[in-house]
Amino acid sequence: MTTEKKNAKAAGAATPKKEHVPTLIYIGPTIPQISLLKHRIYRNGLSVECEKLISVIPGAKQLFVTTADFADAEKRLSDKTSVEAVMYSRVFAAMKEIN
């Protein structure tokens, strides 16, 4: 192995790997006060608006689902006893408090 290859290999090992941030989709109600739209996609983590919603209603984090879970989560919204449906109702009821 040449010196260049050894240095390149060592440099590659020294660089930290980026943490994988999953793509999330918001399945809650649209909240115009904070410009949060239903079915909005977040590729690089949640926005400040999302964090604001979660700070007011911690359980609202359940309304941010991975793309792999999106279809199932949408189905669970129609089940009034599911976590997603309960959180959707809570967020909808609290929309006036969110500024």
The first five atom37 places (N, CA, C, CB, O) and aatype in JSON, in Angstrom:
{
  "aatype": [12, 16, 16, 6, 11, 11, 2, 0, 11, 0, 0, 7, 0, 0, 16, 14, 11, 11, 6, 8, 19, 14, 16, 10, 9, 18, 9, 7, 14, 16, 9, 14, 5, 9, 15, 10, 10, 11, 8, 1, 9, 18, 1, 2, 7, 10, 15, 19, 6, 4, 6, 11, 10, 9, 15, 19, 9, 14, 7, 0, 11, 5, 10, 13, 19, 16, 16, 0, 3, 13, 0, 3, 0, 6, 11, 1, 10, 15, 3, 11, 16, 15, 19, 6, 0, 19, 12, 18, 15, 1, 19, 13, 0, 0, 12, 11, 6, 9, 2],
  "atom_mask": [
    [1, 1, 1, 1, 1],
    [1, 1, 1, 1, 1],
    [1, 1, 1, 1, 1],
    [1, 1, 1, 1, 1],
    [1, 1, 1, 1, 1],
    [1, 1, 1, 1, 1],
    [1, 1, 1, 1, 1],
    [1, 1, 1, 1, 1],
    [1, 1, 1, 1, 1],
    [1, 1, 1, 1, 1],
    [1, 1, 1, 1, 1],
    [1, 1, 1, 0, 1],
    [1, 1, 1, 1, 1],
    [1, 1, 1, 1, 1],
    [1, 1, 1, 1, 1],
    [1, 1, 1, 1, 1],
    [1, 1, 1, 1, 1],
    [1, 1, 1, 1, 1],
    [1, 1, 1, 1, 1],
    [1, 1, 1, 1, 1],
    [1, 1, 1, 1, 1],
    [1, 1, 1, 1, 1],
    [1, 1, 1, 1, 1],
    [1, 1, 1, 1, 1],
    [1, 1, 1, 1, 1],
    [1, 1, 1, 1, 1],
    [1, 1, 1, 1, 1],
    [1, 1, 1, 0, 1],
    [1, 1, 1, 1, 1],
    [1, 1, 1, 1, 1],
    [1, 1, 1, 1, 1],
    [1, 1, 1, 1, 1],
    [1, 1, 1, 1, 1],
    [1, 1, 1, 1, 1],
    [1, 1, 1, 1, 1],
    [1, 1, 1, 1, 1],
    [1, 1, 1, 1, 1],
    [1, 1, 1, 1, 1],
    [1, 1, 1, 1, 1],
    [1, 1, 1, 1, 1],
    [1, 1, 1, 1, 1],
    [1, 1, 1, 1, 1],
    [1, 1, 1, 1, 1],
    [1, 1, 1, 1, 1],
    [1, 1, 1, 0, 1],
    [1, 1, 1, 1, 1],
    [1, 1, 1, 1, 1],
    [1, 1, 1, 1, 1],
    [1, 1, 1, 1, 1],
    [1, 1, 1, 1, 1],
    [1, 1, 1, 1, 1],
    [1, 1, 1, 1, 1],
    [1, 1, 1, 1, 1],
    [1, 1, 1, 1, 1],
    [1, 1, 1, 1, 1],
    [1, 1, 1, 1, 1],
    [1, 1, 1, 1, 1],
    [1, 1, 1, 1, 1],
    [1, 1, 1, 0, 1],
    [1, 1, 1, 1, 1],
    [1, 1, 1, 1, 1],
    [1, 1, 1, 1, 1],
    [1, 1, 1, 1, 1],
    [1, 1, 1, 1, 1],
    [1, 1, 1, 1, 1],
    [1, 1, 1, 1, 1],
    [1, 1, 1, 1, 1],
    [1, 1, 1, 1, 1],
    [1, 1, 1, 1, 1],
    [1, 1, 1, 1, 1],
    [1, 1, 1, 1, 1],
    [1, 1, 1, 1, 1],
    [1, 1, 1, 1, 1],
    [1, 1, 1, 1, 1],
    [1, 1, 1, 1, 1],
    [1, 1, 1, 1, 1],
    [1, 1, 1, 1, 1],
    [1, 1, 1, 1, 1],
    [1, 1, 1, 1, 1],
    [1, 1, 1, 1, 1],
    [1, 1, 1, 1, 1],
    [1, 1, 1, 1, 1],
    [1, 1, 1, 1, 1],
    [1, 1, 1, 1, 1],
    [1, 1, 1, 1, 1],
    [1, 1, 1, 1, 1],
    [1, 1, 1, 1, 1],
    [1, 1, 1, 1, 1],
    [1, 1, 1, 1, 1],
    [1, 1, 1, 1, 1],
    [1, 1, 1, 1, 1],
    [1, 1, 1, 1, 1],
    [1, 1, 1, 1, 1],
    [1, 1, 1, 1, 1],
    [1, 1, 1, 1, 1],
    [1, 1, 1, 1, 1],
    [1, 1, 1, 1, 1],
    [1, 1, 1, 1, 1],
    [1, 1, 1, 1, 1]
  ],
  "atom_positions": [
    [[0.85, -1.17, 0.0], [0.0, 0.0, 0.0], [0.9, 1.24, 0.0], [-0.97, 0.0, 1.22], [1.86, 1.32, 0.76]],
    [[0.56, 2.18, -0.86], [1.38, 3.38, -0.95], [1.07, 4.32, 0.2], [1.14, 4.09, -2.29], [0.06, 4.17, 0.89]],
    [[1.95, 5.28, 0.4], [1.76, 6.27, 1.47], [0.49, 7.07, 1.25], [2.97, 7.21, 1.55], [-0.2, 7.4, 2.21]],
    [[0.17, 7.4, -0.01], [-1.02, 8.17, -0.3], [-2.28, 7.39, 0.1], [-1.07, 8.53, -1.79], [-3.2, 7.96, 0.68]],
    [[-2.31, 6.1, -0.21], [-3.46, 5.29, 0.13], [-3.6, 5.15, 1.64], [-3.35, 3.91, -0.51], [-4.71, 5.19, 2.17]],
    [[-2.48, 5.01, 2.34], [-2.51, 4.91, 3.8], [-3.05, 6.2, 4.4], [-1.11, 4.59, 4.36], [-3.87, 6.17, 5.31]],
    [[-2.57, 7.33, 3.89], [-3.04, 8.62, 4.4], [-4.52, 8.83, 4.12], [-2.22, 9.76, 3.8], [-5.25, 9.34, 4.97]],
    [[-4.97, 8.44, 2.94], [-6.37, 8.59, 2.58], [-7.24, 7.69, 3.46], [-6.59, 8.25, 1.09], [-8.31, 8.1, 3.91]],
    [[-6.77, 6.48, 3.71], [-7.51, 5.56, 4.55], [-7.57, 6.08, 5.98], [-6.86, 4.16, 4.52], [-8.63, 6.02, 6.62]],
    [[-6.46, 6.58, 6.49], [-6.42, 7.14, 7.84], [-7.31, 8.37, 7.96], [-4.98, 7.49, 8.23], [-8.0, 8.54, 8.96]],
    [[-7.31, 9.21, 6.93], [-8.16, 10.41, 6.95], [-9.63, 10.02, 6.93], [-7.83, 11.32, 5.74], [-10.45, 10.65, 7.61]],
    [[-9.97, 8.99, 6.17], [-11.35, 8.52, 6.11], [-11.81, 7.96, 7.44], [0.0, 0.0, 0.0], [-12.97, 8.12, 7.81]],
    [[-10.93, 7.31, 8.14], [-11.27, 6.73, 9.43], [-11.42, 7.81, 10.49], [-10.22, 5.72, 9.86], [-12.17, 7.64, 11.45]],
    [[-10.69, 8.92, 10.32], [-10.71, 9.98, 11.32], [-11.93, 10.88, 11.19], [-9.46, 10.8, 11.22], [-12.33, 11.51, 12.16]],
    [[-12.53, 10.95, 10.0], [-13.68, 11.82, 9.83], [-14.91, 11.17, 10.45], [-13.93, 12.14, 8.34], [-15.21, 10.01, 10.18]],
    [[-15.62, 11.93, 11.29], [-16.8, 11.35, 11.93], [-17.93, 11.16, 10.92], [-17.27, 12.25, 13.09], [-18.11, 11.96, 10.01]],
    [[-18.67, 10.09, 11.1], [-19.8, 9.83, 10.22], [-20.96, 10.72, 10.63], [-20.21, 8.33, 10.25], [-21.19, 10.96, 11.82]],
    [[-21.69, 11.2, 9.63], [-22.87, 12.01, 9.92], [-23.96, 11.09, 10.45], [-23.35, 12.77, 8.66], [-24.16, 9.98, 9.96]],
    [[-24.66, 11.59, 11.45], [-25.76, 10.82, 12.01], [-26.91, 10.83, 11.0], [-26.23, 11.4, 13.39], [-27.25, 11.88, 10.45]],
    [[-27.49, 9.67, 10.75], [-28.58, 9.57, 9.79], [-29.84, 10.19, 10.4], [-28.83, 8.08, 9.39], [-30.32, 9.75, 11.45]],
    [[-30.36, 11.21, 9.74], [-31.6, 11.85, 10.17], [-32.69, 11.36, 9.23], [-31.48, 13.43, 10.15], [-32.64, 11.63, 8.03]],
    [[-33.68, 10.65, 9.77], [-34.72, 10.12, 8.88], [-35.6, 11.23, 8.32], [-35.58, 9.1, 9.63], [-35.79, 12.27, 8.96]],
    [[-36.14, 11.01, 7.14], [-37.09, 11.95, 6.55], [-38.42, 11.76, 7.26], [-37.23, 11.72, 5.0], [-38.92, 10.64, 7.39]],
    [[-39.0, 12.87, 7.73], [-40.26, 12.82, 8.47], [-41.35, 13.57, 7.72], [-40.08, 13.4, 9.88], [-41.07, 14.51, 6.98]],
    [[-42.59, 13.14, 7.93], [-43.75, 13.8, 7.35], [-44.69, 14.16, 8.5], [-44.47, 12.88, 6.28], [-44.97, 13.34, 9.37]],
    [[-45.18, 15.4, 8.48], [-46.12, 15.86, 9.51], [-47.53, 15.45, 9.09], [-46.02, 17.41, 9.71], [-47.97, 15.81, 8.0]],
    [[-48.24, 14.71, 9.95], [-49.58, 14.25, 9.61], [-50.66, 14.93, 10.45], [-49.67, 12.75, 9.8], [-51.82, 14.51, 10.43]],
    [[-50.28, 15.97, 11.17], [-51.24, 16.71, 11.99], [-51.96, 17.77, 11.18], [0.0, 0.0, 0.0], [-51.76, 17.89, 9.97]],
    [[-52.82, 18.55, 11.86], [-53.56, 19.6, 11.17], [-52.64, 20.76, 10.77], [-54.69, 20.12, 12.05], [-51.61, 20.99, 11.41]],
    [[-53.01, 21.46, 9.72], [-52.28, 22.66, 9.31], [-52.46, 23.72, 10.39], [-52.76, 23.18, 7.92], [-53.57, 23.96, 10.86]],
    [[-51.35, 24.36, 10.78], [-51.39, 25.42, 11.79], [-50.84, 26.68, 11.14], [-50.57, 25.02, 13.09], [-49.63, 26.87, 11.09]],
    [[-51.73, 27.55, 10.65], [-51.27, 28.73, 9.92], [-50.42, 29.7, 10.76], [-52.46, 29.46, 9.38], [-49.55, 30.38, 10.22]],
    [[-50.67, 29.75, 12.07], [-49.94, 30.68, 12.94], [-48.43, 30.45, 12.9], [-50.43, 30.56, 14.35], [-47.65, 31.39, 13.05]],
    [[-48.03, 29.2, 12.72], [-46.6, 28.89, 12.7], [-46.17, 28.28, 11.37], [-46.26, 27.92, 13.85], [-45.1, 27.68, 11.26]],
    [[-47.0, 28.45, 10.36], [-46.71, 27.97, 8.99], [-46.37, 26.48, 8.95], [-45.55, 28.76, 8.39], [-45.43, 26.07, 8.26]],
    [[-47.11, 25.7, 9.68], [-46.91, 24.25, 9.7], [-48.02, 23.6, 8.88], [-46.89, 23.69, 11.16], [-49.19, 23.65, 9.26]],
    [[-47.64, 22.99, 7.76], [-48.61, 22.41, 6.84], [-48.7, 20.9, 6.99], [-48.25, 22.77, 5.42], [-47.7, 20.22, 7.18]],
    [[-49.94, 20.4, 6.88], [-50.13, 18.96, 6.9], [-49.42, 18.35, 5.7], [-51.65, 18.6, 6.88], [-49.43, 18.9, 4.6]],
    [[-48.79, 17.21, 5.92], [-48.05, 16.44, 4.91], [-46.76, 17.13, 4.46], [-48.93, 16.2, 3.71], [-46.22, 16.79, 3.4]],
    [[-46.27, 18.06, 5.23], [-44.99, 18.68, 4.9], [-43.86, 17.69, 5.21], [-44.78, 20.02, 5.69], [-43.93, 16.96, 6.2]],
    [[-42.86, 17.68, 4.38], [-41.74, 16.73, 4.51], [-40.54, 17.45, 5.11], [-41.38, 16.09, 3.14], [-40.19, 18.56, 4.69]],
    [[-39.91, 16.81, 6.08], [-38.71, 17.35, 6.74], [-37.57, 16.37, 6.5], [-38.94, 17.58, 8.28], [-37.59, 15.25, 7.0]],
    [[-36.58, 16.8, 5.72], [-35.47, 15.92, 5.35], [-34.26, 16.05, 6.27], [-35.06, 16.2, 3.94], [-33.5, 15.08, 6.42]],
    [[-34.06, 17.19, 6.88], [-32.86, 17.42, 7.69], [-33.21, 17.77, 9.13], [-32.01, 18.53, 7.09], [-32.64, 18.69, 9.71]],
    [[-34.13, 17.05, 9.69], [-34.55, 17.33, 11.05], [-35.75, 18.27, 11.06], [0.0, 0.0, 0.0], [-36.18, 18.77, 10.01]],
    [[-36.27, 18.5, 12.24], [-37.46, 19.33, 12.38], [-37.11, 20.81, 12.4], [-38.22, 18.96, 13.64], [-36.02, 21.2, 12.83]],
    [[-38.04, 21.63, 11.92], [-37.84, 23.07, 11.87], [-38.12, 23.69, 13.23], [-38.74, 23.71, 10.79], [-38.58, 23.02, 14.16]],
    [[-37.85, 24.97, 13.34], [-38.11, 25.72, 14.57], [-39.61, 25.7, 14.88], [-37.61, 27.18, 14.45], [-40.0, 25.59, 16.04]],
    [[-40.44, 25.79, 13.85], [-41.89, 25.76, 14.04], [-42.34, 24.43, 14.66], [-42.62, 25.98, 12.7], [-43.19, 24.39, 15.55]],
    [[-41.75, 23.36, 14.17], [-42.08, 22.03, 14.7], [-41.66, 21.92, 16.16], [-41.4, 20.92, 13.87], [-42.41, 21.4, 16.99]],
    [[-40.48, 22.4, 16.46], [-40.0, 22.35, 17.85], [-40.89, 23.2, 18.75], [-38.53, 22.84, 17.92], [-41.11, 22.85, 19.91]],
    [[-41.4, 24.31, 18.22], [-42.31, 25.16, 18.99], [-43.6, 24.4, 19.32], [-42.63, 26.46, 18.21], [-44.09, 24.45, 20.45]],
    [[-44.14, 23.71, 18.33], [-45.34, 22.91, 18.54], [-45.09, 21.85, 19.6], [-45.8, 22.25, 17.23], [-45.91, 21.66, 20.5]],
    [[-43.97, 21.15, 19.5], [-43.65, 20.09, 20.45], [-43.43, 20.65, 21.85], [-42.4, 19.32, 19.98], [-43.72, 19.97, 22.83]],
    [[-42.91, 21.88, 21.96], [-42.72, 22.48, 23.28], [-44.05, 22.82, 23.94], [-41.85, 23.74, 23.17], [-44.17, 22.76, 25.17]],
    [[-45.06, 23.17, 23.13], [-46.39, 23.48, 23.67], [-47.16, 22.21, 23.95], [-47.17, 24.37, 22.7], [-47.83, 22.09, 24.98]],
    [[-47.07, 21.24, 23.04], [-47.78, 19.96, 23.17], [-46.76, 18.85, 22.93], [-49.0, 19.85, 22.17], [-46.56, 18.44, 21.78]],
    [[-46.11, 18.36, 23.99], [-45.04, 17.37, 23.8], [-45.45, 16.13, 23.0], [-44.54, 16.93, 25.14], [-44.64, 15.59, 22.25]],
    [[-46.66, 15.67, 23.15], [-47.11, 14.49, 22.45], [-47.27, 14.68, 20.95], [0.0, 0.0, 0.0], [-47.46, 13.72, 20.21]],
    [[-47.2, 15.93, 20.5], [-47.35, 16.21, 19.07], [-46.22, 15.6, 18.26], [-47.39, 17.72, 18.83], [-46.31, 15.49, 17.03]],
    [[-45.16, 15.19, 18.94], [-44.05, 14.54, 18.24], [-44.53, 13.26, 17.54], [-42.91, 14.21, 19.22], [-43.92, 12.82, 16.56]],
    [[-45.61, 12.68, 18.02], [-46.17, 11.47, 17.41], [-46.75, 11.75, 16.03], [-47.25, 10.89, 18.3], [-47.01, 10.82, 15.26]],
    [[-46.95, 13.03, 15.69], [-47.51, 13.39, 14.39], [-46.44, 13.6, 13.33], [-48.33, 14.64, 14.52], [-46.76, 13.96, 12.2]],
    [[-45.19, 13.37, 13.68], [-44.09, 13.4, 12.73], [-43.65, 11.95, 12.52], [-42.89, 14.31, 13.23], [-43.03, 11.35, 13.4]],
    [[-43.97, 11.4, 11.37], [-43.73, 9.98, 11.11], [-42.73, 9.81, 9.97], [-45.06, 9.26, 10.78], [-42.57, 10.69, 9.12]],
    [[-42.06, 8.68, 9.97], [-41.11, 8.39, 8.9], [-41.88, 8.1, 7.61], [-40.19, 7.19, 9.27], [-43.06, 7.76, 7.64]],
    [[-41.19, 8.24, 6.51], [-41.84, 7.97, 5.23], [-42.28, 6.51, 5.14], [-40.89, 8.31, 4.07], [-43.28, 6.2, 4.5]],
    [[-41.53, 5.62, 5.76], [-41.89, 4.19, 5.75], [-43.17, 3.93, 6.52], [-40.75, 3.36, 6.33], [-43.91, 3.0, 6.2]],
    [[-43.46, 4.73, 7.54], [-44.63, 4.54, 8.4], [-45.8, 5.44, 7.99], [-44.26, 4.81, 9.85], [-46.87, 5.38, 8.6]],
    [[-45.62, 6.25, 6.97], [-46.62, 7.25, 6.6], [-47.99, 6.64, 6.31], [-46.14, 8.02, 5.39], [-48.99, 7.09, 6.88]],
    [[-48.06, 5.65, 5.45], [-49.35, 5.07, 5.06], [-50.07, 4.47, 6.26], [-49.15, 3.99, 3.98], [-51.28, 4.66, 6.43]],
    [[-49.35, 3.74, 7.1], [-49.97, 3.14, 8.28], [-50.42, 4.21, 9.27], [-48.99, 2.17, 8.96], [-51.48, 4.08, 9.88]],
    [[-49.62, 5.26, 9.43], [-49.97, 6.34, 10.35], [-51.24, 7.06, 9.88], [-48.8, 7.34, 10.48], [-52.09, 7.43, 10.69]],
    [[-51.35, 7.26, 8.58], [-52.56, 7.89, 8.03], [-53.79, 7.04, 8.31], [-52.4, 8.12, 6.51], [-54.85, 7.57, 8.62]],
    [[-53.66, 5.72, 8.21], [-54.78, 4.82, 8.52], [-55.14, 4.91, 10.0], [-54.42, 3.36, 8.14], [-56.32, 4.89, 10.36]],
    [[-54.11, 5.0, 10.85], [-54.36, 5.08, 12.29], [-55.08, 6.37, 12.68], [-53.06, 4.97, 13.06], [-55.72, 6.41, 13.73]],
    [[-54.98, 7.41, 11.88], [-55.69, 8.66, 12.18], [-57.2, 8.46, 12.18], [-55.32, 9.73, 11.16], [-57.91, 9.19, 12.88]],
    [[-57.71, 7.5, 11.42], [-59.15, 7.26, 11.38], [-59.64, 6.44, 12.59], [-59.52, 6.54, 10.09], [-60.84, 6.35, 12.82]],
    [[-58.73, 5.85, 13.34], [-59.07, 5.12, 14.56], [-59.02, 6.11, 15.73], [-58.09, 3.89, 14.79], [-57.93, 6.5, 16.16]],
    [[-60.16, 6.49, 16.25], [-60.25, 7.53, 17.28], [-59.47, 7.2, 18.55], [-61.7, 7.76, 17.64], [-59.17, 8.1, 19.34]],
    [[-59.13, 5.93, 18.76], [-58.4, 5.54, 19.97], [-56.89, 5.48, 19.76], [-58.9, 4.19, 20.46], [-56.15, 5.24, 20.71]],
    [[-56.43, 5.7, 18.54], [-54.99, 5.62, 18.27], [-54.28, 6.85, 18.83], [-54.72, 5.49, 16.76], [-54.89, 7.91, 19.02]],
    [[-53.0, 6.7, 19.09], [-52.19, 7.81, 19.6], [-52.21, 8.97, 18.61], [-50.74, 7.35, 19.86], [-52.34, 10.12, 19.01]],
    [[-52.09, 8.65, 17.33], [-52.06, 9.69, 16.3], [-53.36, 10.49, 16.26], [-51.79, 9.07, 14.93], [-53.34, 11.71, 16.16]],
    [[-54.51, 9.8, 16.35], [-55.8, 10.48, 16.31], [-56.0, 11.36, 17.55], [-56.95, 9.46, 16.2], [-56.52, 12.47, 17.45]],
    [[-55.6, 10.86, 18.7], [-55.73, 11.63, 19.95], [-54.85, 12.88, 19.87], [-55.34, 10.77, 21.18], [-55.3, 13.97, 20.23]],
    [[-53.61, 12.73, 19.41], [-52.71, 13.88, 19.32], [-53.2, 14.87, 18.25], [-51.27, 13.41, 18.99], [-53.07, 16.08, 18.44]],
    [[-53.74, 14.38, 17.16], [-54.29, 15.25, 16.13], [-55.38, 16.13, 16.75], [-54.87, 14.43, 14.93], [-55.41, 17.34, 16.53]],
    [[-56.27, 15.51, 17.53], [-57.36, 16.25, 18.18], [-56.81, 17.28, 19.16], [-58.3, 15.29, 18.91], [-57.3, 18.41, 19.22]],
    [[-55.8, 16.9, 19.94], [-55.22, 17.84, 20.91], [-54.56, 19.02, 20.22], [-54.2, 17.13, 21.78], [-54.7, 20.16, 20.67]],
    [[-53.84, 18.76, 19.15], [-53.18, 19.84, 18.42], [-54.24, 20.74, 17.79], [-52.23, 19.28, 17.33], [-54.12, 21.97, 17.83]],
    [[-55.27, 20.16, 17.22], [-56.34, 20.94, 16.6], [-57.01, 21.83, 17.64], [-57.38, 20.01, 15.93], [-57.29, 23.0, 17.37]],
    [[-57.28, 21.29, 18.81], [-57.94, 22.06, 19.88], [-57.03, 23.16, 20.42], [-58.35, 21.12, 21.03], [-57.53, 24.2, 20.86]],
    [[-55.72, 22.96, 20.39], [-54.78, 23.92, 20.96], [-54.26, 24.92, 19.94], [-53.63, 23.19, 21.58], [-53.39, 25.73, 20.28]],
    [[-54.75, 24.9, 18.72], [-54.2, 25.78, 17.68], [-54.26, 27.26, 18.06], [-54.95, 25.56, 16.38], [-53.38, 28.03, 17.68]],
    [[-55.28, 27.66, 18.79], [-55.42, 29.08, 19.16], [-54.33, 29.5, 20.15], [-56.8, 29.34, 19.77], [-53.95, 30.67, 20.19]],
    [[-53.82, 28.55, 20.94], [-52.79, 28.86, 21.93], [-51.4, 28.94, 21.32], [-52.8, 27.81, 23.03], [-50.49, 29.52, 21.92]],
    [[-51.23, 28.38, 20.14], [-49.92, 28.32, 19.5], [-49.7, 29.6, 18.71], [-49.79, 27.08, 18.58], [-50.44, 29.9, 17.77]],
    [[-48.68, 30.33, 19.09], [-48.36, 31.59, 18.37], [-46.93, 31.58, 17.96], [-48.65, 32.84, 19.23], [-46.45, 32.53, 17.34]]
  ]
}
